[in-house]
Amino acid sequence: MIMRVFGLHSPLIKPLKEGGKITQAIQVTKGLTESTKEREIKGLLDAMKIHRLREGLILTEDDIGNMEEEGLRIIIKPLWLWLLE
């Protein structure tokens, strides 16, 4: 698994590669506030569409939840929880 920075609308989108194919897009942000939520989701959705991914992940300090945007699933979870998995 290789992790690299992939900037679209946000410099913190990190797609994960396996065997030359991007398998997951992860957006990292301190939190999803009214002023940042749209930007963070748009950046993740752009990466998901480019790499034909059905699911993306937003890591935050303490937000948790699931949502569907444009037929794509977005999982929101705290970084600490993701690290424990």
N, C-alpha and C positions, 0 to 999 in steps of 0.2 A: 504494500500500500504506500503510495507516494502522496504527500500533501504539498500543495503549492498555492500561492496566492493567485487568484484569478479575478481581476477587476472589471466589473461592468459598471453598475451605478454605485457600487460600494467597494472599497478596496479590501474588505474583509470577507469576501465570499471565497470559500476554500473547497473546490471540488476534490474528491478523492478518486484516484486512479487505480485500476487493477488491470494488468496486462495491456496497458495502452488505452483502455476505455474508462471514461469518467463514470463512476458508479454512484456518487453521492455528492450533493451540494450542501454546504453548511454555511449559514450566515451567522456571524457573531456580532452581538451588540450588547451594550450595558442593560438596556431595557427597551420595551416597546411602549413608547409614549405616543400621545396624539400627534406630536410633531415629527416622530421618526418612523412610526408604524408603516405608513404607505411606502416610504423610501426603502425600508428594509425588505418588505414583502416584494416590491417590484424588482429589486436587485436579485433576490432569490428566484423569483419566477422567471426572469430573463435567463438565468443560468440553467434552470430546469428545462426550459423550452429548447435552448440551444443544444443541450446534451440529451434530450429526450428522456428526462427522468420524471417519474410519476409522483415522487415524494421528495421533499426537502426538509431541512432541519434548521431552526433558528435557535441558537444558544444564547441565553441571557443570564443576568445575575440571579433573578428569582422568578421570572414569568414561567407559567406552565399552561399548556393547552394544545388543542388541535384545531385546525381550520381547513377549509377547502376554498381555493381560489382558482377560477377558470378551469375547474375540473381536476386540479392538482392538489395533492394533500401536503399540508405544512404542519410539522410537529414543532411545538415550542416547548423548550425545557431549560431548566437551569443548568449551567455548565457543570456544577458539582454533581448533579444527578447523572448526567451523561458520562462523566468520568468514572462513576461507580459501576456503570453497566459493563 
